[in-house]
Amino acid sequence: MGARLLLDLTEFCQVAVGGFSGIQRVEYELGARLLADESLDVAGIVFDRAAGVFVDADAREIYARHSTVAPVEPIPCAPADGPHDPQVGDPQGAPLTPPEAGNGQPVHVPESLTRRLLHRFTRTRAYLALRDRWPLAAIRRAVRPAAPLPVPPEIIAEPPQVEPPLTAPAQVASGDTLLMLGAPWVAPDMSTELRKLKDHSGCRVVLLVHDLIPVLHPEVAPIDASRFSEFMTQALGVVDLCIAVSQATARDIAQVCAREGLPTPPVNVIRLGDDLAGQPQPDRPTGIPEDLAPFVLVVGTVEVRKNHIVLYQAYQQALLDGVQLPPLLIVGRNGWLTDDLRYQLEHSPQVGGRIIHLNSVSDAELVWAYTNCLFTVFPSRYEGWGLPVAEALARHKFCIASDASSIPEIGGSLLDYASPYDPRGWMDKIAHYANNLDALAEHVASIKSGYVATTWDATYSALRSSL
């Protein structure tokens, strides 16, 4: 490996404090271990879209914001009438300013409400169509409260941003390795600069590929899936090594390269870790009814690919057929293309009362959910890996899983499978295991004796060997 390891933090530096998606979990676990490895010279690097160059970033400071032991510090907020970033403004260049009340004073909106509104707005078609001209950072600055507010742990903290004036572009040498662990496609124009950087410096480029779903299955990807496809198809022509999170993803890399007429780069496969950072003690989440009966758990962002809709339909079918199903606990942030599902859950008096959704939980609360559930379900239509399935098995919890893509790699015969397109099949299997505890116990015994959990330390060792 080269003299320095340059860790791309373009996406991770903007990750909010308070919980990770699957990709962010991987980026945190592996990046933190890289920074702790005293045998490596690790530095952070960020692609700044405004300048079109890579700039240096303080990797340790960025990762420290997500430490499971560090307290969440209050985030200083700029005054409403403070100076505006010259890069911030509406499409015509006018600065974005907070709305004013009738008395001419700034409107004070609770920060928790502001963040929820921003979360919803940035997933609308209107915003996605204009986000190049209205960066999320600009909108966040425009709605900062007029006075500093303490940020409790359950409130998402504002991530660090690369602010102008910029320092000199990052200096990359021929012996360096640029490692991209997360979601660099958030800046699709990075791929052009990536090729320039490689051609100019001669550095080695290594890309961890979580999945290629927006390329192969754009029907279940966000509206801006073309950004992902543009980045990935160009990046695959630049990288020296791909690291895939499953054999299925490795096959997808070969398929996309063949389709695009690209030589397939070398691909190493690593297995992702099952353990949560710090092995936290269980902590009952707020919002869980005290009298909640034994429940079934599904973990994952509520977005169309994760296919929560088939579970809703299974519970609707159970009502029609008079089949008793246990309560369903959904743990995952609201994502994209599921407004119809969320509307139905909120307005269905029969099914809605049987399905509980926790939008964001801590690791300790997630451990509580795994510990206390009857079993888990995972109906995803397509995965690069399927981390919640592995996390469940590592905690000796049985899972009824989709039979699609990489998921059978995780647990093989230790799982039971259903088609992601068969609501009645999901109803039947959930009812079977909820009402046949002997059959459930047999599966749990097989998991305890047959499943070998993977630690993140083991995953890191595999990554390190690949580098």
N, C-alpha and C positions, 0 to 999 in steps of 0.2 A: 504494500500500500504506500501511497505517496507521503510527502513530508507533513502535510496537514489534511485533516478531514474537515471539509466545509459542510456544515449542516444547514440545508435549506429550510428556512423558517418563514417563508412567505405567507403561508396559510396559518401556521401555528401561532405566530405573533399576534394574530387577530382573534384567536380562540378565546371566548369569554370564560371567566372563572366561574366554576359552579357545576361542572359536569362535562363529560366527553361523549362524543359520538364514537362509533367503533374505530374509525380511522384515527381520530384524535387520541384514543386510548393507546393504539399502537405507536403513534408518534411520540406520545409522552413516555411510555415504558421503555422504548428503545433509545430515544434521545437522552433521557436522564441517565441511562447506563453508559452511553457513549461519553457523556460529560464527566461521569465519575471514573472513567477508565484512565488511570494515570499513565498508561503506556501510549496514549494517543494525544496528539495536539489537535484539539477540536476548536473550531471557531464557527460562529453563526454568520449566515449570509441571507439577505432578503432581496427579492426583486422589487424595485420601486417602479411602479408603472408610469408615474408621472414623468420620471426622468428616463425611463427605458434602460436602466442599468441595474446591476447587482451592487448592493452596498453592504457594508459590515453591519452586524447586529450582535448585541450582547446576549448570547445564547443562555448563559447562566441566569441572567436576570429574568429572561422570558420564562424559562422553566421554573424558576423559583416562585413565580406567580401561581403556579399550579401545584406546588408542594402540598402534600396531604397533611403536613405538620405545621406549615407556616400559617400564621393568622392572615385573614384577609384585611388589608389595610384600607382605610378610607381613600376614596379616589378624589383628588382635588378637581373641582369643576370651575371652568372659566366663568367670569361674570357674564351676564347676558349682553352687556354692552361692551365687552372686551374686544380686543383685536381679532380679526378673522384671519385664518390661514389663507394665503393668497391662492392656494389651490382649491379653496372651498367656495362654492357658489352655485347658482342655478345655471341652466344651460346658456343663458344670455350673459353670465358673468356677474350678476348681482349677488351680493352676499345673502345667504340664508339667515333670517333672523327669527327669533321666537315670536309667536303671535302675541298681541297686546290686548289687554282687557279694555273695557270702555273708559276707564279712568287713566289710560295711558301707561299703566304699570304692567310689567310682564306677568303672564299667567303662570301661577305655580301649580304644576301638575305633579302628583306623587311619582317618584322615580320608578317605582315598580310598575305603575300603569304605563308610563312612557315606554319602558322597555318591552312590555307586552304588545303595545301598539306598533312599535318599531318592528318587532318580530313578525307580526302579521303583515305589515305593509311591505316588508322586504321580500315577501313570498308571493306578491301579487304580480300579475302579468304586466301591469303598468310600470312597476319598479324595475322588473327584470329587463324590460325593453329599454330603460333609460339609465341603467346603473353605471354605465361607463361615464356618463355626464354628471350623475349624482352619486358619487361614491358614498358608501355607508358611513365612512368616517365623517364626511361632511354633514350628513343628516344628524349624526350623533352630536356633533358640536353645536348644531343649530338648536337642539332641544335640551342642552344642558341646563340644569336648574341654576337660578340666580345666585345661590349661596352654596358653599360646600355642604354635602350631606354625607354622613357615615354610611358605608355600604355593608350591611350585614351579610353573612355567608350565603344566604339564600337568594341574594340579589346578584345578578350578573354584573361583574365589574367591566368597565370599559377597557378594551385591550390597548396595548401600546401601538402607536402608529409611526411610520417613517415620516418625519416632518421635514419640510424644507426650512432653511437651506440645507442642501445635502452635503455630506462629507464627500471626499473623493471616492470614486468607485472602488469596490473591493479589489484588492490585488490578488490575483490567482496565478499560481505558478504551475509549471509543467508536472511537478511531482504531486500536486494536490489531487484529492478526490472529492468531488461534489456529490453529496448523498441527499437524495430527496425521499423522505420517509412518509410524507403526508399527502396533501392534496394540492400540488403545485398548479393544477389546472384552474385554480381560482384566478390566476393571471395568465390567460391563454397566450398572450403575446410574449410571454416569457420564453416560449420555445424558439422563437427567432433569435433572441439574445443568447439563449443557451448554446445554439450552434456557433454564434460568433465567439462566445466565451471559450468554447472548446477549441475552435480553430485558431484563436489568437494565443491561448495559453498552453494548449496541449494537455489540459487537465483530463482526468478520468471522470466519467459521469455514471453514477449508479442510481437506478430508479426502483423503488419498492412499488410494485403494482398490486393494488388491493383488488381491483376488478376492472373489467372493460365493459361494464354493463351499458353505459350510455352509447358506446359504439355499436354493440351488438343488439341491444334491446332499448332503443331510444323511447319506445312507447311507455316505459316505466321510469324514465329519467325526468329530471326537471325540465322546464321549458327551454332552458339554455344548455341543453345537452350538447349542442353543436360546439360550445366552447371546450368541453371536455374532449370531444372527438378531434377537434382541431389541434389541441395541445398534444394529445396522446399519439396521434398518428405522426406528428412531426417529431415528437420526443423519441419515439421508437427508432427513428432513423438517425438519432444522435448518440444514444446511450451506449456505453461499453458493456453494461451488465444490467439485466433485470432480475429482481428478486421477487418471486411470486409467493403469495400466501397460501396457495393450494395447487394441486395438480390440475384442477379445473381451470384456474387462472392461467397456469402455464400453457395449457392447450389453447385458451382464448388468445394469448399473446401470439402464438404461432398462426392462429386463424386470421387475426387482424393483419399481421405482417404479410401473409400470403395474399390477402384481399387487396392490400395497398401496394403490392409489388415491392416490399421491403425485405431485405435479408433479416431473418430472425436473429436477434442478438442472443448471446449466451443467457440462459435462464437458470437460476438456482431457486429451489423451493424450500421455504422454511415454514415450520408450524408455529402458529401464534400461541402465546401464553394464555392460561386459563385463570390465573390468580389476579385478584384486584390489588391495587397498590396498598402496601402496608397491612394487608389482611385485617381490615377494620372490624371491630365488634358490631354486631347487628344493632340497628337503631330504627325503631318503628317510625315510618314516615308519618308526617301530618297528613290529614285527609283520609286516613284509613278508618272506617267505622269501627268502634269498639266491639260491636257484636258481629263482625265479619266472619262468616262461616269459612271452613277450609276452602281455599281458592286455587284456581289455575292461573299460572303466570305466563305472560308473554312480554319479552324485553326487546326493544328496538324502536328507532324513530318511527313515528306514525306517518309513513309516506307510502305511496301507492305500491311500490315494489315489495314492501314488507307484508302487504296483503292482509292487513287486519280486517278488511271487509269480509273475507271468507269466514272469519270467526263470528262477526256480527250476523252474517247470514245463517251460520250454524245455530246460533242462539235463537234466531227468529224461527228456524225450522223446528227446533226443539219445542218452542211454544206451541206451534201448530200440531206437533205430534204428541204433545203431552209428555215429553221426555225431560227428566230433571237433570239439569247441569249445574255444577258448582259456580259460584261467582268467578268472573274473569277479571284479573288485575292487569292492566296495560301499563307498562313502565317505559316511557320514551317521550322525547320531545316531539311537538308538532312539526311535521315536515311539509311535504308538497303533494299536491294533487289528491288531497283527502278531505277537502272541505265538505263534500257530500256525506262522508262517513261521520265526521264530527257533528254535523247537523243532525244526522239520524240518532247518534248516541245521546245528544242533548235533548231530543224531542220525542224519543220513544219511551213511553212510560213503562212498558213491560220489559223490554230488553235493556233499556238504559239503566234501570235499577240493578241489573245483574252484572253490568260491566263498569268498572271503575278505572279511570285514567289518571295517572300521576305524570304530569308533564315534565318534571325534572326532579331527580333524586340524587342524593350523595352516594358515595360508594358504600357507606355504612348502611344507608337505607336500602340500597340494592341488595346487600348481603342479607338484610332482614327479609326481603321479599323472597329471595332464593331459599332461605332457611325455613320459612314458614309456609311455603306453597305445597300443595299436594304433588304437583308435577308441573312441567312447563310445556308450552306449545310454541311452534315456530313455523308459520305457514308461508314463508317468503317464496316469491316467485323465482328469484335468482339471487345468488350470493357469490362473492369472491371467496369467502370463507364461511362465516356464520358464527361469530364469536359468542352470542348468547347460548347457543347449543353447547359449546365447549365449557362455558362457565357453569352451566347447569350440571353437566356430567361431573365436572371437577368437585361439585358439592353434593354428589351422589343423588342428584335429582333426575328422574326419568323425563324424557322429552318425546312428545309426538311432533315429528318434524316433516316439513316438505321433502319430497323426494327429488328436488330439483338441484341441478348444478353441483356445487362442491359439498353440499350438506352431508351426503352419505359418507364422505371421507372422514368426517369428524368422529362419528360413533359407530358406524357400521351396524351390526346386528344388535347393538345395545339400545338402539332407538326403534321406535315404531314410526311408520311413514304413512302419509296421506298425500293425495294430489293437491296442489295449491288451487285447483279449480273445482273442488268437490265439497261444497258446504255440508252435504249430508254425511260424507265420509268423515269429516272432522267432528260432526255431532256424534256419530256412532262411536268413534274412538274415545272422545272425551268422556262420554257417558259410560263406556265400558270400564275404563280405568278408575273413574270416580266412584263407580258402584261395585267394583270388583277389586277390593283392596288386596286380596291374595295375589292376583295377577300383577298388580302394581308392585307389591313387595318382592315378587320374583325378579322383576326387572331391576329393582333397586339393588337386590343382592348381586345380580350379574354385573351391574355397574361398579359396585364396591370391589368386586374381585377381578374385574376385567378391564376397567378403564384406567389408563395411565395418564395422569394429569401432566400438563406441560407448564413449567414455570416460565416467567418472563426472563429469568436468568438463562434458562436453556435456549429460549428464542434468541436472546442476545448473543449467546455463544455461537449459534448457527449463523447469525448475521455477521458476526466478527470473522468467522471462518470464510464467509463469502467475500468479504472485503479484502 
